Structures are given as structure tokens and as C-alpha cells.
Amino acid sequence: MRPLDAGVRRIALFRALVLGDVLCAVPAWRALRAACPAARLTLVGLPWARELAQRLSCLDDFVAFPGHPALPEGRCDARAWPAFLARLRAQSCDVALQMHGSGTVTNPLVRRFGAQRTVGFCTGGDGGEDPADFMPWPQQGHEIDRLLSLTDALGVPRRGRALEFPLGEADRRALRQRGLVPPRSYVVVHPGAQLPSRCWPAACFARVADALAGAGHAVVLTGTSGEAPLVRQVQAAMRAPATDLAGRTGLFELGALVERARLVVCNDTGISHVAAALQVPSVVISSGGDVARWRPLDAQRHRVLWRDAPCRPCAHPVCPYGHECARGVPVEAVLDAARALLRKEPHAT
């Protein structure tokens, strides 16, 4: 691949995905920022990511992606496309980076941004893309490293693999003023995920939460507003009291809550990447996902539990089988990992 021009001034970055996917791209964006300090980096992403982009020091601007019929993330607003493309073309970007995946759908889409050069990933071996600008999408490795392979190929030196989730005192203050922070040691239990096939059973989360409450920790149940019924199901199955904050915190208030927690217990979903970015210990139950691709990098602070199955990685929103990958992870194994981490990590002050 041809190296990035040292004089580049405007770079568009396309990654219109959900929280964990976006956080895993931050090391590559941080490398670009260091290599091109005078350039303006614009994230083209889903609307939810606007505030995150504004907080990340490696980014300068954000353009909301209106969706595409062939991409499952978000709805497609066809009426917004003319203004969307006009805004991007007005920026006259030197380079647009397709960092969304293998490129079958997204490479033609990103070319419409009007950049002088479009680079990114492609389906290897199909001969459809110029190797000076495109490299085969890696089939193995962690997501962070897959994305860094693109900036590596552009001749951009790495600036570490750590994630970032910027919090401010206003986030912490808002959490305190609303009375959402427990007055004593607490653990965060997050039973939801983007897809039902990625969820460990609610009854299992309830048993873990009860055991942690019995050990003297307050239990805070978190989730999006859409996950509120699942969180209520966990709470109803518990014997011990728990605080239900599903749908009651914004993204960065949730981050402030995680920041002060002794431990996070969750599925393989966005909050696991928030915990990794904030260096808060976590136990992650991976149901159906590609563990090698999405696990937290620090295996000492974050324990990932999973059971192999012939259908992993899962391609189904709802498991059509017996969900053996989820049901095969024992409650006691999760509790053993949680207790080990709680013994190891001192309480934050």
C-alpha cells in the first residue's frame, strides 16, 4: 500500500458502528493524529457517536452517517443523503479511510465522499481493488490490531493499543447530584447486549448478583432503556436488593458509574470496552462472539469466560439452537473469576 502523504490536511474516517466497535478504532485514530498533527480528522459515524467524537482528542469533527439499506446498523434516512454527501464533498478531504470492514458495501459508499484518495480494506483475492490503496481485510486477530494493520500499511507509527473513554468532572458531578452513586463499595451488573444471542441467561446474572451482594457489595444493574425489561427480570429473580439504573444514565454518566465500581460483570458488549478503557476489572461472558477478536487486551484485569460451539462466531440475532455457548458458562465459574478480581483490586478512593 502506498504510504500516507506527509502533507495531508483533511482525513475522513468511516466507521458507522456501535460503541465497542468505535472504541476499538481509537488506537488507529490516535496513531493518525500523531503522524498528521496538522490534519483535520473527521469521523463519519452513527449519530450516537457525536459526543464521543467531540471528546476524543484524536478527532476534530464529526459527520452523522444517515445509514444505508445494506448495512444493518441503524436506519437508512434516504432524504438525508444529499446534504450528507454535500457536507463531506465540501470538506475536499485528501484521504478517506474505509475502516468499517471488508469493504464489499462500504468501499463504493466511501468513494462517494469525494476525497482525492480512498483507502481501506477489501475482500482479499478478488482483484477488485488497487493494492496501492486497499489491503485484504484481516480474517484473524484482535479488532484493535486489524484496524491498526491499515495505519501500519500507510506507514503510520503506532501509539499504543490502549482504548480511551474520556470522562469529565461534569459527568461525575451529574451522577452524584442525581443520587445514582451507591454510598459504599458496589459492582455493576449489565445483563444486556445488542443481540439476544449474545446474552447470558438473566437467572444466571441474578445468582451472581446475589452472591456479590452477600459478600457485602451493593449491586447496580445497568442497561439501555430498551434493555430495561431484561434488567427488571434480573432484579425480580434476585433475593438481595439492587439498584436498577437501566435507561436512567447517559453514556458518559454510565462511564462515571463504571469508573468508581469495584467490578463490572457483563456480556461481550459495549460496556466491556468501557471498563477496559477505564481500567476497571471485569468479568465478561462471551456468548457466540469471536473471543480472540473482541476480548479485552489485559487478561489479568479482565476475565473472559466462554464455551466453544461449532456455530461460533454466531451469525444469528436469536440463537436457533439450544444457546449452549451461553448456558455452558457456569455461574460458579463467573463467581470464581469475580472473587479473584475483587481480592486483587483495591477499592478506589
FIMIFI-285788 format. One line per 8 residues: for each residue x, z, y of C-alpha. Coordinates in steps of 0.05 Angstrom, whole numbers, plus 5000, padded with zeros to 4 digits. Layout:
BEGIN
X/Z/Y | ...
***
This chain:
BEGIN
5000/5000/5000 | 5024/4983/5070 | 5044/5046/5109 | 5003/5071/5167 | 5025/5043/5234 | 5060/5097/5274 | 5025/5074/5337 | 4955/5082/5310
4908/5112/5363 | 4839/5115/5332 | 4822/5131/5259 | 4753/5134/5227 | 4746/5176/5164 | 4687/5162/5119 | 4665/5219/5073 | 4590/5228/5076
4583/5282/5022 | 4565/5355/5013 | 4603/5418/5031 | 4652/5425/4974 | 4670/5351/4976 | 4684/5354/5050 | 4726/5417/5046 | 4769/5384/4992
4786/5328/5041 | 4814/5375/5094 | 4886/5375/5067 | 4889/5299/5073 | 4860/5301/5144 | 4909/5356/5163 | 4966/5311/5139 | 4939/5253/5181
4934/5298/5242 | 5007/5319/5236 | 5031/5248/5225 | 4990/5219/5282 | 4985/5274/5335 | 4964/5226/5390 | 4909/5192/5348 | 4835/5208/5354
4806/5224/5285 | 4732/5214/5276 | 4694/5239/5215 | 4636/5196/5194 | 4595/5243/5152 | 4526/5271/5136 | 4492/5306/5195 | 4502/5376/5167
4578/5368/5176 | 4577/5361/5251 | 4593/5434/5267 | 4646/5438/5214 | 4679/5376/5243 | 4677/5407/5312 | 4712/5469/5286 | 4767/5435/5246
4830/5427/5288 | 4849/5364/5249 | 4788/5326/5274 | 4768/5303/5344 | 4700/5272/5337 | 4640/5264/5291 | 4591/5208/5279 | 4530/5222/5236
4521/5174/5178 | 4448/5151/5172 | 4451/5143/5097 | 4450/5083/5050 | 4400/5063/4996 | 4454/5060/4943 | 4484/5129/4959 | 4447/5190/4932
4470/5239/4986 | 4417/5244/5040 | 4360/5198/5060 | 4372/5129/5090 | 4347/5120/5161 | 4349/5045/5168 | 4326/5048/5240 | 4388/5088/5259
4437/5036/5233 | 4443/4991/5294 | 4460/5049/5340 | 4507/5079/5287 | 4547/5015/5280 | 4547/5002/5355 | 4578/5071/5367 | 4632/5061/5315
4649/4990/5338 | 4653/5014/5410 | 4709/5060/5389 | 4752/5000/5367 | 4786/5040/5313 | 4854/5018/5290 | 4841/5042/5219 | 4780/5063/5178
4794/5104/5116 | 4744/5100/5059 | 4751/5169/5027 | 4683/5172/4995 | 4700/5149/4924 | 4716/5088/4883 | 4690/5040/4936 | 4641/4997/4899
4587/5010/4951 | 4628/5042/5006 | 4684/4991/5018 | 4636/4937/5044 | 4600/4990/5083 | 4663/5017/5117 | 4685/4946/5135 | 4623/4943/5179
4653/4997/5223 | 4693/4944/5259 | 4763/4975/5250 | 4823/4929/5254 | 4844/4954/5185 | 4802/4984/5129 | 4839/5023/5075 | 4818/5066/5017
4803/5069/4944 | 4777/5015/4898 | 4758/5006/4826 | 4825/4994/4793 | 4839/4928/4759 | 4781/4889/4786 | 4824/4847/4832 | 4773/4851/4887
4815/4887/4940 | 4882/4874/4973 | 4933/4924/4945 | 4964/4927/5014 | 4903/4965/5037 | 4870/4993/4974 | 4892/5034/4915 | 4855/5048/4850
4810/5110/4851 | 4847/5164/4810 | 4810/5180/4746 | 4844/5247/4735 | 4869/5305/4777 | 4840/5354/4827 | 4797/5325/4882 | 4846/5351/4935
4902/5312/4902 | 4861/5250/4891 | 4848/5246/4966 | 4920/5264/4983 | 4942/5206/4940 | 4913/5160/4993 | 4952/5191/5050 | 5013/5193/5005
5006/5118/4995 | 5001/5109/5070 | 5069/5144/5079 | 5038/5207/5109 | 5076/5271/5090 | 5033/5327/5061 | 5018/5391/5099 | 4997/5434/5041
4937/5435/4995 | 4900/5495/5025 | 4828/5489/5046 | 4802/5510/5115 | 4736/5541/5136 | 4743/5562/5209 | 4705/5625/5229 | 4699/5656/5298
4682/5725/5324 | 4613/5698/5344 | 4597/5686/5271 | 4617/5756/5251 | 4580/5786/5310 | 4516/5748/5295 | 4518/5774/5224 | 4527/5846/5248
4475/5842/5303 | 4423/5817/5254 | 4439/5875/5207 | 4457/5829/5149 | 4523/5862/5130 | 4517/5919/5079 | 4547/5984/5103 | 4591/5992/5040
4630/5951/4990 | 4590/5890/4969 | 4592/5829/4925 | 4559/5762/4938 | 4519/5731/4881 | 4500/5659/4893 | 4457/5632/4835 | 4440/5563/4864
4474/5496/4864 | 4458/5425/4887 | 4431/5406/4818 | 4394/5448/4766 | 4442/5422/4713 | 4498/5459/4749 | 4463/5527/4748 | 4478/5585/4701
4413/5619/4680 | 4380/5665/4731 | 4374/5720/4679 | 4449/5719/4668 | 4463/5726/4742 | 4414/5785/4744 | 4451/5821/4688 | 4518/5810/4723
4489/5835/4789 | 4460/5897/4756 | 4527/5914/4724 | 4564/5906/4790 | 4512/5948/4826 | 4521/6001/4772 | 4595/6001/4788 | 4579/6021/4860
4577/5955/4896 | 4520/5932/4939 | 4494/5864/4916 | 4478/5809/4966 | 4441/5748/4939 | 4452/5684/4978 | 4427/5613/4977 | 4395/5559/5019
4322/5560/5037 | 4310/5511/4981 | 4342/5559/4932 | 4300/5618/4955 | 4253/5615/4894 | 4313/5618/4847 | 4343/5676/4886 | 4276/5713/4882
4276/5701/4807 | 4344/5734/4801 | 4323/5793/4844 | 4259/5802/4803 | 4299/5804/4739 | 4345/5859/4766 | 4336/5933/4757 | 4381/5952/4815
4364/5937/4888 | 4394/5876/4920 | 4392/5844/4989 | 4361/5775/4989 | 4392/5731/5044 | 4370/5663/5017 | 4354/5618/5075 | 4369/5673/5126
4440/5654/5145 | 4470/5592/5175 | 4532/5561/5143 | 4582/5599/5185 | 4544/5665/5181 | 4548/5656/5106 | 4622/5646/5113 | 4628/5710/5153
4589/5746/5098 | 4636/5718/5045 | 4697/5736/5086 | 4680/5811/5080 | 4658/5810/5008 | 4698/5842/4952 | 4678/5785/4905 | 4636/5722/4900
4600/5704/4835 | 4572/5634/4836 | 4563/5567/4803 | 4612/5510/4814 | 4584/5492/4882 | 4599/5494/4957 | 4606/5569/4965 | 4662/5570/4914
4703/5526/4961 | 4685/5571/5020 | 4711/5631/4980 | 4774/5592/4963 | 4785/5573/5036 | 4776/5646/5058 | 4818/5672/5000 | 4761/5717/4975
4763/5729/4900 | 4710/5692/4860 | 4684/5682/4790 | 4658/5611/4783 | 4613/5589/4725 | 4622/5514/4716 | 4562/5483/4681 | 4570/5409/4670
4623/5397/4723 | 4694/5370/4716 | 4733/5435/4718 | 4801/5402/4728 | 4774/5364/4788 | 4736/5419/4825 | 4766/5487/4805 | 4798/5530/4860
4873/5519/4861 | 4891/5594/4859 | 4877/5613/4787 | 4897/5685/4800 | 4846/5698/4854 | 4791/5653/4826 | 4769/5653/4753 | 4731/5592/4728
4691/5602/4664 | 4662/5543/4625 | 4644/5518/4557 | 4663/5449/4533 | 4609/5400/4512 | 4611/5327/4492 | 4569/5308/4553 | 4617/5337/4605
4624/5317/4660 | 4548/5317/4667 | 4512/5257/4698 | 4442/5288/4697 | 4407/5326/4753 | 4369/5365/4700 | 4400/5376/4631 | 4362/5334/4578
4393/5374/4522 | 4398/5449/4510 | 4442/5464/4571 | 4494/5490/4523 | 4550/5485/4575 | 4514/5538/4616 | 4485/5581/4562 | 4552/5581/4526
4585/5624/4580 | 4572/5697/4561 | 4552/5749/4611 | 4606/5796/4586 | 4660/5743/4599 | 4636/5737/4671 | 4635/5813/4679 | 4705/5819/4649
4732/5769/4700 | 4695/5803/4757 | 4721/5872/4738 | 4792/5846/4732 | 4789/5816/4802 | 4756/5877/4832 | 4812/5921/4804 | 4865/5874/4831
4838/5862/4902 | 4836/5920/4952 | 4774/5928/4995 | 4780/5891/5062 | 4781/5936/5123
***
